[in-house]
Amino acid sequence: MPMNKNKIVIVGSGLGGLVCGYVLSKNGYDVTILEKNAQIGGCLQTFRRGGVKFDTGMHYIGSMLENQILHRFWNYLGLLDTVPLQQLDTEGYDVISLAGETFKFANGYERFADTLSQQFPNNRSDIETYLTRVREIADASPLYNLRKINNNIFIEADYIKTSINDFIASSTSNTKLQNVLAGNLPLYAGVKDKTPTYVHALIHNFYIQSAFRIIGGSDTIAHSLAKSIEKFGGKVRTNAEVEKFLCDETHATGVRLTTGEVVEADYFVSNVHPHATLSKIDSHIIRKAYRERVSNLENTISNFTVYIKFKENATPYLNYNYYFYELPDVWKSNDYDIGKWPQSYLFMHQCHQKDPVYAQSAELIGYMHFDEVRRWEGTRVGHRGQEYLDFKEQKADKLLESLEQSFPGIRSCIESYYTSSPLTYSDYTATHEGSMYGIIRDKNFPSQTYVSQRTKIPNLFMTGQNINSHGILGVTIGGIITCAEFLGINKIIQEIYDNI
Ligand SMILES: Cc1cc2nc3c(=O)[nH]c(=O)nc-3n(C[C@H](O)[C@H](O)[C@H](O)COP(=O)(O)OP(=O)(O)OC[C@H]3O[C@@H](n4cnc5c(N)ncnc54)[C@H](O)[C@@H]3O)c2cc1C
């Protein structure tokens, strides 16, 4: 591929930045990725404690069997041979614990219906209707099926303008079943009467196909993409924090790093949260109304996580994810009562080797609003004071106490544990208030809560979880949408088909 003269600077090496870097450098653009942290990857970063590696924001992925959608993207992105995977239990990759009862999500539409209808024998046809509609939504979306696109419609309007809860309620009147079907809602931090149907349907469909953990940590995805980008002639620089986008009267001309270094380019892609991106642009080209609209958009909730290292050979490896709800109404978990926290959590073992018998580590994640840690805003990692450490200790203890009720004896298997709060995420990924998945899409205000990959500055684009959607598939597709500004969408789709 001949080197294209155009130089592109990508700010941020999260999945979105890396996917754009891969596609554009593969197509001959001169790509430089600037990452503020010492480690690349954003949410794909891992950290080590007590000899164990912990993931921070990528725990399981879906649709990775041959010809399934992520498998096809990974084939194109050169990730199939470089990122080892462990398939989750096909009979129950997710287990939903709802008010004392457990329910399994099995892989494959038929098996999903068979498994769930054992506990809902009178609702089999409701479950089938729900699955058919989920499938229809996923099938209707061209980018989720790698179909050529002749217009700009990526998702049908009907699925943008209805809420998940209304959608599920229209499939079944059984409220317990409604709550079970919404049971993996922490995957997108859904909000009742707000989150559009397509968010749920695309994600649920993605995991129903197949579900996998990444063996040895999600940073392998970032490292593999960075290695390919360098092979294509691009650069990935760490400890390179961008503090300003520099503009002339009509265009962006460069970025200034906190060190004072200026990096010039023809085009710019920001993988940084739109709110943070706009705060780095002084230009009059960005109008006040746009700036205010984007800055005032609500973000998804953050989380408090306990990273657990187990004693050796102490607890059998669980090949499924465990979603716990103390109450029968899963939608209450977003608006939790601090005094009763945690009334919901997600518990996942990490996979450190192929077919593990015992678990080496796990993560226990509870929703947490940024307001709970706001008083420590502006403090630095490791320097937040004793009160913050006590706060984290108290929260970890509550989460572990709740976990013990579902898994009696589990606390005695723990060798050590570590914690992160919304402040940790806000510091490490610069996502607004540590939000897990960025801007909340709202079915009541679909166009106002949509952020385009285009900005008012003609040579500055955005990518990442706020464009299209979050997660491994949402961000990959968002990256393709951003790169389409340079290459055209159908050329990229064709490349994926041809795997060139
Ligand atoms: C707790 C948690 C669990 C998750 N679990 C899953 C899961 O199991 N499966 C799944 O599919 N998805 C999961 N996700 C979602 C997924 O990780 C994200 O949607 C995705 O990784 C976000 O990628 P991104 O490119 O938008 O940006 P990010 O990962 O947020 O990366 C942005 C990058 O920009 C850098 N940056 C910021 N400011 C600057 C600056 N000024 N200069 C230079 N660089 C800068 C940051 O350091 C960071 O590296 C999870 C997310 C969270 C938070």
Ligand as a Chemical Component Dictionary entry (heavy atoms), coordinates in Angstrom:
data_LIG
# 
_chem_comp.id                   LIG 
_chem_comp.type                 NON-POLYMER 
_chem_comp.pdbx_formal_charge   0 
_chem_comp.three_letter_code    LIG 
# 
loop_
_chem_comp_atom.comp_id 
_chem_comp_atom.atom_id 
_chem_comp_atom.alt_atom_id 
_chem_comp_atom.type_symbol 
_chem_comp_atom.charge 
_chem_comp_atom.model_Cartn_x 
_chem_comp_atom.model_Cartn_y 
_chem_comp_atom.model_Cartn_z 
_chem_comp_atom.pdbx_ordinal 
LIG C1  C1  C 0 -15.987 -1.422 34.241 1  
LIG C2  C2  C 0 -16.175 -1.611 32.775 2  
LIG C3  C3  C 0 -16.403 -2.883 32.283 3  
LIG C4  C4  C 0 -16.587 -3.092 30.919 4  
LIG N1  N1  N 0 -16.764 -4.360 30.461 5  
LIG C5  C5  C 0 -16.907 -4.578 29.140 6  
LIG C6  C6  C 0 -17.042 -5.905 28.633 7  
LIG O1  O1  O 0 -16.993 -6.881 29.385 8  
LIG N2  N2  N 0 -17.232 -6.062 27.293 9  
LIG C7  C7  C 0 -17.284 -5.014 26.426 10 
LIG O2  O2  O 0 -17.454 -5.221 25.227 11 
LIG N3  N3  N 0 -17.144 -3.739 26.888 12 
LIG C8  C8  C 0 -16.943 -3.495 28.207 13 
LIG N4  N4  N 0 -16.788 -2.220 28.666 14 
LIG C9  C9  C 0 -16.891 -1.094 27.717 15 
LIG C10 C10 C 0 -15.626 -0.889 26.904 16 
LIG O3  O3  O 0 -14.483 -1.120 27.673 17 
LIG C11 C11 C 0 -15.580 0.543  26.378 18 
LIG O4  O4  O 0 -16.787 0.876  25.728 19 
LIG C12 C12 C 0 -14.441 0.792  25.375 20 
LIG O5  O5  O 0 -13.253 0.138  25.722 21 
LIG C13 C13 C 0 -14.199 2.291  25.310 22 
LIG O6  O6  O 0 -13.243 2.569  24.324 23 
LIG P1  P1  P 0 -12.992 4.056  23.839 24 
LIG O7  O7  O 0 -12.145 3.971  22.644 25 
LIG O8  O8  O 0 -14.253 4.809  23.739 26 
LIG O9  O9  O 0 -12.178 4.832  24.960 27 
LIG P2  P2  P 0 -11.385 4.648  26.291 28 
LIG O10 O10 O 0 -11.107 3.239  26.599 29 
LIG O11 O11 O 0 -12.062 5.488  27.329 30 
LIG O12 O12 O 0 -10.003 5.337  25.925 31 
LIG C14 C14 C 0 -9.779  6.711  25.823 32 
LIG C15 C15 C 0 -8.268  6.914  25.804 33 
LIG O13 O13 O 0 -7.983  8.293  25.628 34 
LIG C16 C16 C 0 -6.887  8.626  26.477 35 
LIG N5  N5  N 0 -6.906  10.064 26.715 36 
LIG C17 C17 C 0 -7.850  10.767 27.401 37 
LIG N6  N6  N 0 -7.518  12.083 27.422 38 
LIG C18 C18 C 0 -6.357  12.201 26.724 39 
LIG C19 C19 C 0 -5.521  13.306 26.385 40 
LIG N7  N7  N 0 -5.824  14.539 26.791 41 
LIG N8  N8  N 0 -4.403  13.089 25.653 42 
LIG C20 C20 C 0 -4.094  11.820 25.228 43 
LIG N9  N9  N 0 -4.841  10.746 25.538 44 
LIG C21 C21 C 0 -5.964  10.925 26.261 45 
LIG C22 C22 C 0 -7.180  7.814  27.738 46 
LIG O14 O14 O 0 -6.047  7.719  28.574 47 
LIG C23 C23 C 0 -7.599  6.489  27.118 48 
LIG O15 O15 O 0 -6.504  5.665  26.858 49 
LIG C24 C24 C 0 -16.572 -1.984 30.029 50 
LIG C25 C25 C 0 -16.336 -0.699 30.518 51 
LIG C26 C26 C 0 -16.133 -0.507 31.868 52 
LIG C27 C27 C 0 -15.859 0.870  32.373 53 
# 
loop_
_chem_comp_bond.comp_id 
_chem_comp_bond.atom_id_1 
_chem_comp_bond.atom_id_2 
_chem_comp_bond.value_order 
_chem_comp_bond.pdbx_ordinal 
LIG C1  C2  SING 1  
LIG C2  C3  SING 2  
LIG C2  C26 DOUB 3  
LIG C3  C4  DOUB 4  
LIG C4  N1  SING 5  
LIG C4  C24 SING 6  
LIG N1  C5  DOUB 7  
LIG C5  C6  SING 8  
LIG C5  C8  SING 9  
LIG C6  O1  DOUB 10 
LIG C6  N2  SING 11 
LIG N2  C7  SING 12 
LIG C7  O2  DOUB 13 
LIG C7  N3  SING 14 
LIG N3  C8  DOUB 15 
LIG C8  N4  SING 16 
LIG N4  C9  SING 17 
LIG N4  C24 SING 18 
LIG C9  C10 SING 19 
LIG C10 O3  SING 20 
LIG C10 C11 SING 21 
LIG C11 O4  SING 22 
LIG C11 C12 SING 23 
LIG C12 O5  SING 24 
LIG C12 C13 SING 25 
LIG C13 O6  SING 26 
LIG O6  P1  SING 27 
LIG P1  O7  DOUB 28 
LIG P1  O8  SING 29 
LIG P1  O9  SING 30 
LIG O9  P2  SING 31 
LIG P2  O10 DOUB 32 
LIG P2  O11 SING 33 
LIG P2  O12 SING 34 
LIG O12 C14 SING 35 
LIG C14 C15 SING 36 
LIG C15 O13 SING 37 
LIG C15 C23 SING 38 
LIG O13 C16 SING 39 
LIG C16 N5  SING 40 
LIG C16 C22 SING 41 
LIG N5  C17 SING 42 
LIG N5  C21 SING 43 
LIG C17 N6  DOUB 44 
LIG N6  C18 SING 45 
LIG C18 C19 SING 46 
LIG C18 C21 DOUB 47 
LIG C19 N7  SING 48 
LIG C19 N8  DOUB 49 
LIG N8  C20 SING 50 
LIG C20 N9  DOUB 51 
LIG N9  C21 SING 52 
LIG C22 O14 SING 53 
LIG C22 C23 SING 54 
LIG C23 O15 SING 55 
LIG C24 C25 DOUB 56 
LIG C25 C26 SING 57 
LIG C26 C27 SING 58 
# 
